[in-house]
C-alpha cells in the first residue's frame, strides 16, 4: 500500500477495502481510459459495485476457517523458527527479538472495514482514529500464544505499526487487554513521519538480533520490496526467496495492500469506474476461442 501514498499502511488498506459507493449509488460517468485500462471494459468491470468485491474479501478474513487455519499456520511456523534461533544463540550474541506488524498481523482490523461497507463510506482519518481509540480489534488466531511463548523464552517483542502516534495508547490498551506481552511504550512503535519502517527496525537491531519478522505486507520486512509494479515486486520476492517461512513470516490479507496499489499505478484517488477497469485489465485471461492465455497489464 505504500509508495503510492503518504497514508499509513492501515489507511491505505481501508481506502480500498472500504472504497465503497453503496449499491444504490448512481453509476459514475465514463472517463477517458488511463494506462492499464482497456478501451472497451469487459462485463466484469461494469458489473457489481467495487464494494461488493471488498465485501467478499472481508468476509473471507472474518468468517472462513481457511483464514483461521492460515493464521495458525503462520504463528506455528514462527514458533518453530524461533526455537531454532534460540538453540543457535550463544551467550555472546545480542538478545533476540521478534518484530511484528500490528494491523492484520496480530490484530484484526476488519470490523472497521465492515462498518465502512455497511455505511457506504470510504476511509477517513477521523473515523479510523475513532475506531482505534475504541480498542475493539480482536487477536489474529495464534498470535497471543506465540508472542507469549517468545516473551517467556526471553525474547523481546516489538510491535512496529503504521498506526499514527496519536493512537499509541489505545493500541497498547487493545493489545494488553487481549493478553499480548510487552505491550508498553518501549515496545509499541507507531508511525511518526513516515510509513517506511526501516528506521524503526534499525532501532531494534541496534541492541538485538531479529529472529523473525511477521507482517501482512512486504514492506513489513524490507523496504526493498517497495516497487512500482507487480513484476518488480515479484522479482524482489524471488531475490529473498530463502527468507520466507524462515526469517520472514507472512500473514494472508486479500482485503488491501500494496499489491493493489500497483494495479492503480499508485493513484488511489481514481474513480471506482477506473479501479474496476484497471482490475479487469490486470487479469490473466483464458481466450476460449484460441485456447491461449493473455497476460494482464
C-alpha positions, 0 to 999 in steps of 0.5 A, spaced: 500 500 500 505 504 500 509 508 495 503 510 492 501 514 498 503 518 504 497 514 508 499 509 513 499 502 511 492 501 515 489 507 511 491 505 505 488 498 506 481 501 508 481 506 502 480 500 498 477 495 502 472 500 504 472 504 497 465 503 497 459 507 493 453 503 496 449 499 491 444 504 490 449 509 488 448 512 481 453 509 476 459 514 475 460 517 468 465 514 463 472 517 463 477 517 458 481 510 459 488 511 463 494 506 462 492 499 464 485 500 462 482 497 456 478 501 451 472 497 451 471 494 459 469 487 459 462 485 463 466 484 469 468 491 470 461 494 469 458 489 473 457 489 481 459 495 485 467 495 487 464 494 494 461 488 493 468 485 491 471 488 498 465 485 501 467 478 499 474 479 501 472 481 508 468 476 509 473 471 507 478 474 513 472 474 518 468 468 517 472 462 513 476 457 517 481 457 511 483 464 514 483 461 521 487 455 519 492 460 515 493 464 521 495 458 525 499 456 520 503 462 520 504 463 528 506 455 528 511 456 523 514 462 527 514 458 533 518 453 530 523 458 527 524 461 533 526 455 537 531 454 532 534 461 533 534 460 540 538 453 540 543 457 535 544 463 540 550 463 544 551 467 550 555 472 546 550 474 541 545 480 542 538 478 545 533 476 540 527 479 538 521 478 534 518 484 530 511 484 528 506 488 524 500 490 528 494 491 523 492 484 520 498 481 523 496 480 530 490 484 530 484 484 526 482 490 523 476 488 519 470 490 523 472 497 521 472 495 514 465 492 515 462 498 518 465 502 512 461 497 507 455 497 511 455 505 511 457 506 504 463 510 506 470 510 504 476 511 509 477 517 513 482 519 518 477 521 523 473 515 523 479 510 523 482 514 529 475 513 532 475 506 531 482 505 534 481 509 540 475 504 541 480 498 542 475 493 539 480 489 534 480 482 536 487 477 536 489 474 529 488 466 531 495 464 534 498 470 535 497 471 543 500 464 544 506 465 540 508 472 542 507 469 549 511 463 548 517 468 545 516 473 551 517 467 556 523 464 552 526 471 553 525 474 547 523 481 546 517 483 542 516 489 538 510 491 535 512 496 529 505 499 526 503 504 521 498 506 526 499 514 527 502 516 534 496 519 536 493 512 537 499 509 541 495 508 547 489 505 545 493 500 541 497 498 547 490 498 551 487 493 545 493 489 545 494 488 553 487 487 554 487 481 549 493 478 553 499 480 548 506 481 552 510 487 552 505 491 550 508 498 553 511 504 550 518 501 549 515 496 545 509 499 541 512 503 535 507 507 531 508 511 525 511 518 526 513 521 519 513 516 515 510 509 513 517 506 511 519 502 517 526 501 516 528 506 521 524 503 526 527 496 525 534 499 525 532 501 532 531 494 534 537 491 531 541 496 534 541 492 541 538 485 538 538 480 533 531 479 529 529 472 529 523 473 525 519 478 522 511 477 521 507 482 517 501 482 512 505 486 507 512 486 504 514 492 506 513 489 513 520 486 512 524 490 507 523 496 504 526 493 498 520 490 496 517 497 495 516 497 487 512 500 482 509 494 479 507 487 480 513 484 476 518 488 480 515 486 486 515 479 484 522 479 482 524 482 489 520 476 492 524 471 488 531 475 490 529 473 498 526 467 496 530 463 502 527 468 507 520 466 507 517 461 512 524 462 515 526 469 517 520 472 514 513 470 516 507 472 512 500 473 514 494 472 508 490 479 507 486 479 500 482 485 503 488 491 501 495 492 500 500 494 496 499 489 491 493 493 489 496 499 489 500 497 483 494 495 479 492 503 480 499 505 478 499 508 485 493 513 484 488 511 489 484 517 488 481 514 481 474 513 480 471 506 482 469 506 474 477 506 473 479 501 479 474 496 476 477 497 469 484 497 471 482 490 475 479 487 469 485 489 465 490 486 470 487 479 469 490 473 466 485 471 461 483 464 458 481 466 450 476 460 449 476 461 442 484 460 441 485 456 447 491 461 449 492 465 455 493 473 455 497 476 460 494 482 464 497 489 464 
